[in-house]
């Protein structure tokens, strides 16, 4: 039960971390966009989508695993 609770807490923290980091980083990237053509703009947006997916995998994907391991180690 401790591992499941740790994973649930890790998921919540990962989701919060994803929202905060993605808002700051992607907001900064959008402000520094100097695209002049539509093709450059589309390529920039494609790269932002890739970054968003990577951030999601690292935060929302990793934090529940870490929470599970910590919960099992400390309390279970």
PDB file with one MODEL, atoms N, CA, C and O in Angstrom:
MODEL        1
ATOM      1  N   UNK A   1       0.820  -1.196   0.000  1.00  0.00           N
ATOM      2  CA  UNK A   1       0.000   0.000   0.000  1.00  0.00           C
ATOM      3  C   UNK A   1       0.864   1.260   0.000  1.00  0.00           C
ATOM      4  O   UNK A   1       0.487   2.272  -0.591  1.00  0.00           O
ATOM      5  N   UNK A   2       2.018   1.201   0.659  1.00  0.00           N
ATOM      6  CA  UNK A   2       2.890   2.371   0.733  1.00  0.00           C
ATOM      7  C   UNK A   2       3.432   2.741  -0.646  1.00  0.00           C
ATOM      8  O   UNK A   2       3.570   3.921  -0.972  1.00  0.00           O
ATOM      9  N   UNK A   3       3.737   1.726  -1.450  1.00  0.00           N
ATOM     10  CA  UNK A   3       4.236   1.993  -2.798  1.00  0.00           C
ATOM     11  C   UNK A   3       3.186   2.663  -3.662  1.00  0.00           C
ATOM     12  O   UNK A   3       3.496   3.590  -4.409  1.00  0.00           O
ATOM     13  N   UNK A   4       1.940   2.200  -3.568  1.00  0.00           N
ATOM     14  CA  UNK A   4       0.857   2.794  -4.349  1.00  0.00           C
ATOM     15  C   UNK A   4       0.614   4.240  -3.928  1.00  0.00           C
ATOM     16  O   UNK A   4       0.424   5.114  -4.774  1.00  0.00           O
ATOM     17  N   UNK A   5       0.620   4.487  -2.638  1.00  0.00           N
ATOM     18  CA  UNK A   5       0.424   5.845  -2.143  1.00  0.00           C
ATOM     19  C   UNK A   5       1.577   6.748  -2.575  1.00  0.00           C
ATOM     20  O   UNK A   5       1.354   7.898  -2.952  1.00  0.00           O
ATOM     21  N   UNK A   6       2.801   6.238  -2.522  1.00  0.00           N
ATOM     22  CA  UNK A   6       3.958   6.999  -2.982  1.00  0.00           C
ATOM     23  C   UNK A   6       3.874   7.307  -4.469  1.00  0.00           C
ATOM     24  O   UNK A   6       4.233   8.404  -4.897  1.00  0.00           O
ATOM     25  N   UNK A   7       3.403   6.345  -5.263  1.00  0.00           N
ATOM     26  CA  UNK A   7       3.244   6.559  -6.698  1.00  0.00           C
ATOM     27  C   UNK A   7       2.169   7.602  -6.974  1.00  0.00           C
ATOM     28  O   UNK A   7       2.307   8.424  -7.880  1.00  0.00           O
ATOM     29  N   UNK A   8       1.108   7.564  -6.195  1.00  0.00           N
ATOM     30  CA  UNK A   8       0.033   8.549  -6.364  1.00  0.00           C
ATOM     31  C   UNK A   8       0.521   9.957  -6.023  1.00  0.00           C
ATOM     32  O   UNK A   8       0.222  10.912  -6.739  1.00  0.00           O
ATOM     33  N   UNK A   9       1.263  10.080  -4.939  1.00  0.00           N
ATOM     34  CA  UNK A   9       1.825  11.374  -4.567  1.00  0.00           C
ATOM     35  C   UNK A   9       2.845  11.816  -5.617  1.00  0.00           C
ATOM     36  O   UNK A   9       2.886  12.990  -5.986  1.00  0.00           O
ATOM     37  N   UNK A  10       3.660  10.892  -6.095  1.00  0.00           N
ATOM     38  CA  UNK A  10       4.630  11.205  -7.148  1.00  0.00           C
ATOM     39  C   UNK A  10       3.962  11.667  -8.421  1.00  0.00           C
ATOM     40  O   UNK A  10       4.458  12.575  -9.088  1.00  0.00           O
ATOM     41  N   UNK A  11       2.832  11.048  -8.773  1.00  0.00           N
ATOM     42  CA  UNK A  11       2.104  11.472  -9.965  1.00  0.00           C
ATOM     43  C   UNK A  11       1.601  12.904  -9.804  1.00  0.00           C
ATOM     44  O   UNK A  11       1.717  13.714 -10.723  1.00  0.00           O
ATOM     45  N   UNK A  12       1.048  13.209  -8.646  1.00  0.00           N
ATOM     46  CA  UNK A  12       0.560  14.570  -8.393  1.00  0.00           C
ATOM     47  C   UNK A  12       1.684  15.591  -8.449  1.00  0.00           C
ATOM     48  O   UNK A  12       1.538  16.657  -9.047  1.00  0.00           O
ATOM     49  N   UNK A  13       2.799  15.262  -7.826  1.00  0.00           N
ATOM     50  CA  UNK A  13       3.936  16.177  -7.856  1.00  0.00           C
ATOM     51  C   UNK A  13       4.523  16.299  -9.258  1.00  0.00           C
ATOM     52  O   UNK A  13       4.933  17.385  -9.669  1.00  0.00           O
ATOM     53  N   UNK A  14       4.564  15.193  -9.989  1.00  0.00           N
ATOM     54  CA  UNK A  14       5.052  15.232 -11.367  1.00  0.00           C
ATOM     55  C   UNK A  14       4.167  16.082 -12.256  1.00  0.00           C
ATOM     56  O   UNK A  14       4.662  16.829 -13.101  1.00  0.00           O
ATOM     57  N   UNK A  15       2.866  15.973 -12.070  1.00  0.00           N
ATOM     58  CA  UNK A  15       1.934  16.777 -12.850  1.00  0.00           C
ATOM     59  C   UNK A  15       2.108  18.261 -12.533  1.00  0.00           C
ATOM     60  O   UNK A  15       2.114  19.095 -13.439  1.00  0.00           O
ATOM     61  N   UNK A  16       2.247  18.586 -11.261  1.00  0.00           N
ATOM     62  CA  UNK A  16       2.478  19.970 -10.859  1.00  0.00           C
ATOM     63  C   UNK A  16       3.799  20.487 -11.417  1.00  0.00           C
ATOM     64  O   UNK A  16       3.871  21.604 -11.928  1.00  0.00           O
ATOM     65  N   UNK A  17       4.830  19.675 -11.317  1.00  0.00           N
ATOM     66  CA  UNK A  17       6.138  20.066 -11.830  1.00  0.00           C
ATOM     67  C   UNK A  17       6.086  20.271 -13.345  1.00  0.00           C
ATOM     68  O   UNK A  17       6.664  21.228 -13.860  1.00  0.00           O
ATOM     69  N   UNK A  18       5.404  19.388 -14.055  1.00  0.00           N
ATOM     70  CA  UNK A  18       5.265  19.529 -15.507  1.00  0.00           C
ATOM     71  C   UNK A  18       4.578  20.832 -15.873  1.00  0.00           C
ATOM     72  O   UNK A  18       5.028  21.548 -16.768  1.00  0.00           O
ATOM     73  N   UNK A  19       3.489  21.140 -15.184  1.00  0.00           N
ATOM     74  CA  UNK A  19       2.754  22.366 -15.486  1.00  0.00           C
ATOM     75  C   UNK A  19       3.619  23.606 -15.259  1.00  0.00           C
ATOM     76  O   UNK A  19       3.611  24.530 -16.072  1.00  0.00           O
ATOM     77  N   UNK A  20       4.359  23.621 -14.159  1.00  0.00           N
ATOM     78  CA  UNK A  20       5.199  24.772 -13.846  1.00  0.00           C
ATOM     79  C   UNK A  20       6.370  24.912 -14.813  1.00  0.00           C
ATOM     80  O   UNK A  20       6.609  25.990 -15.358  1.00  0.00           O
ATOM     81  N   UNK A  21       7.089  23.830 -15.020  1.00  0.00           N
ATOM     82  CA  UNK A  21       8.259  23.888 -15.895  1.00  0.00           C
ATOM     83  C   UNK A  21       7.852  24.181 -17.331  1.00  0.00           C
ATOM     84  O   UNK A  21       8.478  25.008 -17.994  1.00  0.00           O
ATOM     85  N   UNK A  22       6.819  23.520 -17.816  1.00  0.00           N
ATOM     86  CA  UNK A  22       6.423  23.743 -19.208  1.00  0.00           C
ATOM     87  C   UNK A  22       5.920  25.161 -19.419  1.00  0.00           C
ATOM     88  O   UNK A  22       6.170  25.749 -20.471  1.00  0.00           O
ATOM     89  N   UNK A  23       5.222  25.720 -18.451  1.00  0.00           N
ATOM     90  CA  UNK A  23       4.752  27.098 -18.602  1.00  0.00           C
ATOM     91  C   UNK A  23       5.913  28.071 -18.695  1.00  0.00           C
ATOM     92  O   UNK A  23       5.902  28.975 -19.531  1.00  0.00           O
ATOM     93  N   UNK A  24       6.905  27.895 -17.854  1.00  0.00           N
ATOM     94  CA  UNK A  24       8.055  28.807 -17.850  1.00  0.00           C
ATOM     95  C   UNK A  24       8.919  28.615 -19.095  1.00  0.00           C
ATOM     96  O   UNK A  24       9.238  29.583 -19.785  1.00  0.00           O
ATOM     97  N   UNK A  25       9.296  27.378 -19.380  1.00  0.00           N
ATOM     98  CA  UNK A  25      10.218  27.115 -20.484  1.00  0.00           C
ATOM     99  C   UNK A  25       9.575  27.397 -21.837  1.00  0.00           C
ATOM    100  O   UNK A  25      10.183  28.052 -22.683  1.00  0.00           O
ATOM    101  N   UNK A  26       8.372  26.919 -22.049  1.00  0.00           N
ATOM    102  CA  UNK A  26       7.726  27.113 -23.346  1.00  0.00           C
ATOM    103  C   UNK A  26       7.335  28.575 -23.535  1.00  0.00           C
ATOM    104  O   UNK A  26       7.389  29.091 -24.651  1.00  0.00           O
ATOM    105  N   UNK A  27       6.942  29.246 -22.455  1.00  0.00           N
ATOM    106  CA  UNK A  27       6.673  30.680 -22.548  1.00  0.00           C
ATOM    107  C   UNK A  27       7.908  31.454 -22.964  1.00  0.00           C
ATOM    108  O   UNK A  27       7.825  32.362 -23.792  1.00  0.00           O
ATOM    109  N   UNK A  28       9.056  31.104 -22.396  1.00  0.00           N
ATOM    110  CA  UNK A  28      10.305  31.769 -22.763  1.00  0.00           C
ATOM    111  C   UNK A  28      10.683  31.458 -24.206  1.00  0.00           C
ATOM    112  O   UNK A  28      11.165  32.336 -24.923  1.00  0.00           O
ATOM    113  N   UNK A  29      10.471  30.218 -24.638  1.00  0.00           N
ATOM    114  CA  UNK A  29      10.782  29.871 -26.025  1.00  0.00           C
ATOM    115  C   UNK A  29       9.895  30.631 -27.002  1.00  0.00           C
ATOM    116  O   UNK A  29      10.368  31.074 -28.049  1.00  0.00           O
ATOM    117  N   UNK A  30       8.641  30.784 -26.682  1.00  0.00           N
ATOM    118  CA  UNK A  30       7.736  31.511 -27.576  1.00  0.00           C
ATOM    119  C   UNK A  30       8.115  32.994 -27.673  1.00  0.00           C
ATOM    120  O   UNK A  30       7.950  33.615 -28.723  1.00  0.00           O
ATOM    121  N   UNK A  31       8.622  33.554 -26.574  1.00  0.00           N
ATOM    122  CA  UNK A  31       9.050  34.952 -26.605  1.00  0.00           C
ATOM    123  C   UNK A  31      10.306  35.149 -27.440  1.00  0.00           C
ATOM    124  O   UNK A  31      10.520  36.234 -27.982  1.00  0.00           O
ATOM    125  N   UNK A  32      11.138  34.122 -27.553  1.00  0.00           N
ATOM    126  CA  UNK A  32      12.381  34.250 -28.314  1.00  0.00           C
ATOM    127  C   UNK A  32      12.254  33.753 -29.743  1.00  0.00           C
ATOM    128  O   UNK A  32      13.261  33.608 -30.435  1.00  0.00           O
ATOM    129  N   UNK A  33      11.053  33.493 -30.191  1.00  0.00           N
ATOM    130  CA  UNK A  33      10.834  33.007 -31.556  1.00  0.00           C
ATOM    131  C   UNK A  33      11.038  34.145 -32.548  1.00  0.00           C
ATOM    132  O   UNK A  33      10.303  35.133 -32.540  1.00  0.00           O
ATOM    133  N   UNK A  34      12.051  33.991 -33.404  1.00  0.00           N
ATOM    134  CA  UNK A  34      12.333  35.003 -34.421  1.00  0.00           C
ATOM    135  C   UNK A  34      12.055  34.461 -35.825  1.00  0.00           C
ATOM    136  O   UNK A  34      12.738  34.828 -36.781  1.00  0.00           O
ATOM    137  N   UNK A  35      11.072  33.605 -35.942  1.00  0.00           N
ATOM    138  CA  UNK A  35      10.734  33.013 -37.239  1.00  0.00           C
ATOM    139  C   UNK A  35      10.195  34.087 -38.169  1.00  0.00           C
ATOM    140  O   UNK A  35       9.407  34.944 -37.771  1.00  0.00           O
ATOM    141  N   UNK A  36      10.640  34.020 -39.419  1.00  0.00           N
ATOM    142  CA  UNK A  36      10.177  34.994 -40.400  1.00  0.00           C
ATOM    143  C   UNK A  36       9.214  34.389 -41.409  1.00  0.00           C
ATOM    144  O   UNK A  36       8.339  35.081 -41.929  1.00  0.00           O
ATOM    145  N   UNK A  37       9.370  33.105 -41.685  1.00  0.00           N
ATOM    146  CA  UNK A  37       8.487  32.455 -42.645  1.00  0.00           C
ATOM    147  C   UNK A  37       7.575  31.475 -41.926  1.00  0.00           C
ATOM    148  O   UNK A  37       7.806  31.117 -40.771  1.00  0.00           O
ATOM    149  N   UNK A  38       6.550  31.055 -42.620  1.00  0.00           N
ATOM    150  CA  UNK A  38       5.605  30.088 -42.058  1.00  0.00           C
ATOM    151  C   UNK A  38       6.272  28.737 -41.816  1.00  0.00           C
ATOM    152  O   UNK A  38       5.953  28.049 -40.846  1.00  0.00           O
ATOM    153  N   UNK A  39       7.203  28.353 -42.703  1.00  0.00           N
ATOM    154  CA  UNK A  39       7.910  27.079 -42.538  1.00  0.00           C
ATOM    155  C   UNK A  39       8.776  27.099 -41.279  1.00  0.00           C
ATOM    156  O   UNK A  39       8.832  26.113 -40.545  1.00  0.00           O
ATOM    157  N   UNK A  40       9.442  28.210 -41.034  1.00  0.00           N
ATOM    158  CA  UNK A  40      10.244  28.325 -39.816  1.00  0.00           C
ATOM    159  C   UNK A  40       9.364  28.284 -38.574  1.00  0.00           C
ATOM    160  O   UNK A  40       9.722  27.666 -37.571  1.00  0.00           O
ATOM    161  N   UNK A  41       8.226  28.938 -38.643  1.00  0.00           N
ATOM    162  CA  UNK A  41       7.287  28.948 -37.519  1.00  0.00           C
ATOM    163  C   UNK A  41       6.777  27.542 -37.223  1.00  0.00           C
ATOM    164  O   UNK A  41       6.698  27.140 -36.062  1.00  0.00           O
ATOM    165  N   UNK A  42       6.432  26.797 -38.267  1.00  0.00           N
ATOM    166  CA  UNK A  42       5.947  25.426 -38.088  1.00  0.00           C
ATOM    167  C   UNK A  42       7.046  24.525 -37.503  1.00  0.00           C
ATOM    168  O   UNK A  42       6.765  23.684 -36.649  1.00  0.00           O
ATOM    169  N   UNK A  43       8.288  24.698 -37.958  1.00  0.00           N
ATOM    170  CA  UNK A  43       9.397  23.911 -37.431  1.00  0.00           C
ATOM    171  C   UNK A  43       9.640  24.244 -35.964  1.00  0.00           C
ATOM    172  O   UNK A  43       9.926  23.351 -35.166  1.00  0.00           O
ATOM    173  N   UNK A  44       9.530  25.512 -35.603  1.00  0.00           N
ATOM    174  CA  UNK A  44       9.704  25.937 -34.212  1.00  0.00           C
ATOM    175  C   UNK A  44       8.616  25.332 -33.328  1.00  0.00           C
ATOM    176  O   UNK A  44       8.901  24.866 -32.225  1.00  0.00           O
ATOM    177  N   UNK A  45       7.394  25.336 -33.799  1.00  0.00           N
ATOM    178  CA  UNK A  45       6.283  24.743 -33.041  1.00  0.00           C
ATOM    179  C   UNK A  45       6.445  23.230 -32.914  1.00  0.00           C
ATOM    180  O   UNK A  45       6.097  22.653 -31.884  1.00  0.00           O
ATOM    181  N   UNK A  46       6.971  22.589 -33.952  1.00  0.00           N
ATOM    182  CA  UNK A  46       7.217  21.144 -33.903  1.00  0.00           C
ATOM    183  C   UNK A  46       8.248  20.825 -32.828  1.00  0.00           C
ATOM    184  O   UNK A  46       8.102  19.852 -32.089  1.00  0.00           O
ATOM    185  N   UNK A  47       9.272  21.633 -32.745  1.00  0.00           N
ATOM    186  CA  UNK A  47      10.306  21.421 -31.727  1.00  0.00           C
ATOM    187  C   UNK A  47       9.760  21.663 -30.320  1.00  0.00           C
ATOM    188  O   UNK A  47      10.156  20.980 -29.374  1.00  0.00           O
ATOM    189  N   UNK A  48       8.867  22.617 -30.181  1.00  0.00           N
ATOM    190  CA  UNK A  48       8.246  22.868 -28.885  1.00  0.00           C
ATOM    191  C   UNK A  48       7.384  21.672 -28.478  1.00  0.00           C
ATOM    192  O   UNK A  48       7.372  21.292 -27.307  1.00  0.00           O
ATOM    193  N   UNK A  49       6.663  21.075 -29.434  1.00  0.00           N
ATOM    194  CA  UNK A  49       5.861  19.887 -29.120  1.00  0.00           C
ATOM    195  C   UNK A  49       6.742  18.722 -28.677  1.00  0.00           C
ATOM    196  O   UNK A  49       6.379  17.979 -27.765  1.00  0.00           O
ATOM    197  N   UNK A  50       7.899  18.562 -29.321  1.00  0.00           N
ATOM    198  CA  UNK A  50       8.835  17.504 -28.926  1.00  0.00           C
ATOM    199  C   UNK A  50       9.344  17.756 -27.511  1.00  0.00           C
ATOM    200  O   UNK A  50       9.427  16.831 -26.703  1.00  0.00           O
ATOM    201  N   UNK A  51       9.683  19.004 -27.211  1.00  0.00           N
ATOM    202  CA  UNK A  51      10.141  19.357 -25.878  1.00  0.00           C
ATOM    203  C   UNK A  51       9.051  19.108 -24.840  1.00  0.00           C
ATOM    204  O   UNK A  51       9.329  18.607 -23.751  1.00  0.00           O
ATOM    205  N   UNK A  52       7.814  19.455 -25.177  1.00  0.00           N
ATOM    206  CA  UNK A  52       6.703  19.237 -24.252  1.00  0.00           C
ATOM    207  C   UNK A  52       6.534  17.755 -23.950  1.00  0.00           C
ATOM    208  O   UNK A  52       6.301  17.384 -22.800  1.00  0.00           O
ATOM    209  N   UNK A  53       6.647  16.903 -24.963  1.00  0.00           N
ATOM    210  CA  UNK A  53       6.525  15.458 -24.743  1.00  0.00           C
ATOM    211  C   UNK A  53       7.674  14.924 -23.896  1.00  0.00           C
ATOM    212  O   UNK A  53       7.469  14.070 -23.034  1.00  0.00           O
ATOM    213  N   UNK A  54       8.884  15.429 -24.140  1.00  0.00           N
ATOM    214  CA  UNK A  54      10.035  14.996 -23.349  1.00  0.00           C
ATOM    215  C   UNK A  54       9.872  15.409 -21.889  1.00  0.00           C
ATOM    216  O   UNK A  54      10.155  14.625 -20.984  1.00  0.00           O
ATOM    217  N   UNK A  55       9.415  16.641 -21.661  1.00  0.00           N
ATOM    218  CA  UNK A  55       9.169  17.097 -20.292  1.00  0.00           C
ATOM    219  C   UNK A  55       8.109  16.242 -19.613  1.00  0.00           C
ATOM    220  O   UNK A  55       8.236  15.899 -18.438  1.00  0.00           O
ATOM    221  N   UNK A  56       7.067  15.903 -20.356  1.00  0.00           N
ATOM    222  CA  UNK A  56       5.996  15.088 -19.793  1.00  0.00           C
ATOM    223  C   UNK A  56       6.522  13.702 -19.416  1.00  0.00           C
ATOM    224  O   UNK A  56       6.191  13.176 -18.353  1.00  0.00           O
ATOM    225  N   UNK A  57       7.326  13.122 -20.277  1.00  0.00           N
ATOM    226  CA  UNK A  57       7.870  11.799 -19.986  1.00  0.00           C
ATOM    227  C   UNK A  57       8.791  11.834 -18.777  1.00  0.00           C
ATOM    228  O   UNK A  57       8.787  10.913 -17.960  1.00  0.00           O
ATOM    229  N   UNK A  58       9.575  12.889 -18.662  1.00  0.00           N
ATOM    230  CA  UNK A  58      10.515  12.972 -17.543  1.00  0.00           C
ATOM    231  C   UNK A  58       9.815  13.257 -16.221  1.00  0.00           C
ATOM    232  O   UNK A  58      10.177  12.676 -15.198  1.00  0.00           O
ATOM    233  N   UNK A  59       8.831  14.128 -16.222  1.00  0.00           N
ATOM    234  CA  UNK A  59       8.208  14.512 -14.954  1.00  0.00           C
ATOM    235  C   UNK A  59       7.060  13.585 -14.583  1.00  0.00           C
ATOM    236  O   UNK A  59       7.088  12.963 -13.521  1.00  0.00           O
ATOM    237  N   UNK A  60       6.060  13.485 -15.433  1.00  0.00           N
ATOM    238  CA  UNK A  60       4.887  12.679 -15.108  1.00  0.00           C
ATOM    239  C   UNK A  60       5.217  11.190 -15.181  1.00  0.00           C
ATOM    240  O   UNK A  60       4.617  10.391 -14.463  1.00  0.00           O
ATOM    241  N   UNK A  61       6.153  10.813 -16.029  1.00  0.00           N
ATOM    242  CA  UNK A  61       6.522   9.405 -16.136  1.00  0.00           C
ATOM    243  C   UNK A  61       7.476   8.942 -15.058  1.00  0.00           C
ATOM    244  O   UNK A  61       7.387   7.800 -14.608  1.00  0.00           O
ATOM    245  N   UNK A  62       8.392   9.804 -14.632  1.00  0.00           N
ATOM    246  CA  UNK A  62       9.423   9.403 -13.690  1.00  0.00           C
ATOM    247  C   UNK A  62       9.017   9.575 -12.229  1.00  0.00           C
ATOM    248  O   UNK A  62       9.383   8.752 -11.390  1.00  0.00           O
ATOM    249  N   UNK A  63       8.283  10.606 -11.918  1.00  0.00           N
ATOM    250  CA  UNK A  63       7.951  10.898 -10.523  1.00  0.00           C
ATOM    251  C   UNK A  63       7.107   9.800  -9.856  1.00  0.00           C
ATOM    252  O   UNK A  63       7.372   9.487  -8.695  1.00  0.00           O
ATOM    253  N   UNK A  64       6.113   9.202 -10.514  1.00  0.00           N
ATOM    254  CA  UNK A  64       5.399   8.097  -9.851  1.00  0.00           C
ATOM    255  C   UNK A  64       6.302   6.900  -9.557  1.00  0.00           C
ATOM    256  O   UNK A  64       6.139   6.239  -8.532  1.00  0.00           O
ATOM    257  N   UNK A  65       7.239   6.624 -10.439  1.00  0.00           N
ATOM    258  CA  UNK A  65       8.180   5.526 -10.202  1.00  0.00           C
ATOM    259  C   UNK A  65       9.044   5.840  -8.986  1.00  0.00           C
ATOM    260  O   UNK A  65       9.257   4.991  -8.120  1.00  0.00           O
ATOM    261  N   UNK A  66       9.535   7.067  -8.938  1.00  0.00           N
ATOM    262  CA  UNK A  66      10.340   7.490  -7.799  1.00  0.00           C
ATOM    263  C   UNK A  66       9.525   7.465  -6.505  1.00  0.00           C
ATOM    264  O   UNK A  66      10.026   7.032  -5.467  1.00  0.00           O
ATOM    265  N   UNK A  67       8.278   7.923  -6.559  1.00  0.00           N
ATOM    266  CA  UNK A  67       7.415   7.882  -5.393  1.00  0.00           C
ATOM    267  C   UNK A  67       7.141   6.460  -4.923  1.00  0.00           C
ATOM    268  O   UNK A  67       7.111   6.201  -3.720  1.00  0.00           O
ATOM    269  N   UNK A  68       6.942   5.545  -5.852  1.00  0.00           N
ATOM    270  CA  UNK A  68       6.734   4.144  -5.511  1.00  0.00           C
ATOM    271  C   UNK A  68       7.948   3.562  -4.798  1.00  0.00           C
ATOM    272  O   UNK A  68       7.822   2.891  -3.774  1.00  0.00           O
ATOM    273  N   UNK A  69       9.124   3.829  -5.355  1.00  0.00           N
ATOM    274  CA  UNK A  69      10.350   3.301  -4.762  1.00  0.00           C
ATOM    275  C   UNK A  69      10.578   3.897  -3.366  1.00  0.00           C
ATOM    276  O   UNK A  69      10.941   3.176  -2.437  1.00  0.00           O
ATOM    277  N   UNK A  70      10.368   5.192  -3.220  1.00  0.00           N
ATOM    278  CA  UNK A  70      10.555   5.820  -1.913  1.00  0.00           C
ATOM    279  C   UNK A  70       9.523   5.291  -0.912  1.00  0.00           C
ATOM    280  O   UNK A  70       9.860   5.002   0.236  1.00  0.00           O
ATOM    281  N   UNK A  71       8.270   5.166  -1.350  1.00  0.00           N
ATOM    282  CA  UNK A  71       7.229   4.641  -0.464  1.00  0.00           C
ATOM    283  C   UNK A  71       7.526   3.227  -0.001  1.00  0.00           C
ATOM    284  O   UNK A  71       7.370   2.910   1.178  1.00  0.00           O
ATOM    285  N   UNK A  72       7.951   2.381  -0.920  1.00  0.00           N
ATOM    286  CA  UNK A  72       8.272   0.996  -0.555  1.00  0.00           C
ATOM    287  C   UNK A  72       9.506   0.916   0.327  1.00  0.00           C
ATOM    288  O   UNK A  72       9.569   0.096   1.243  1.00  0.00           O
ATOM    289  N   UNK A  73      10.478   1.759   0.055  1.00  0.00           N
ATOM    290  CA  UNK A  73      11.718   1.721   0.835  1.00  0.00           C
ATOM    291  C   UNK A  73      11.512   2.218   2.252  1.00  0.00           C
ATOM    292  O   UNK A  73      11.978   1.601   3.210  1.00  0.00           O
ATOM    293  N   UNK A  74      10.822   3.319   2.382  1.00  0.00           N
ATOM    294  CA  UNK A  74      10.675   3.924   3.704  1.00  0.00           C
ATOM    295  C   UNK A  74       9.552   3.321   4.551  1.00  0.00           C
ATOM    296  O   UNK A  74       9.691   3.173   5.765  1.00  0.00           O
ATOM    297  N   UNK A  75       8.444   2.977   3.901  1.00  0.00           N
ATOM    298  CA  UNK A  75       7.263   2.602   4.678  1.00  0.00           C
ATOM    299  C   UNK A  75       6.720   1.214   4.379  1.00  0.00           C
ATOM    300  O   UNK A  75       5.771   0.779   5.031  1.00  0.00           O
ATOM    301  N   UNK A  76       7.277   0.530   3.442  1.00  0.00           N
ATOM    302  CA  UNK A  76       6.649  -0.734   3.111  1.00  0.00           C
ATOM    303  C   UNK A  76       7.576  -1.853   3.003  1.00  0.00           C
ATOM    304  O   UNK A  76       7.158  -2.977   2.726  1.00  0.00           O
TER     305      UNK A  76
ENDMDL
END
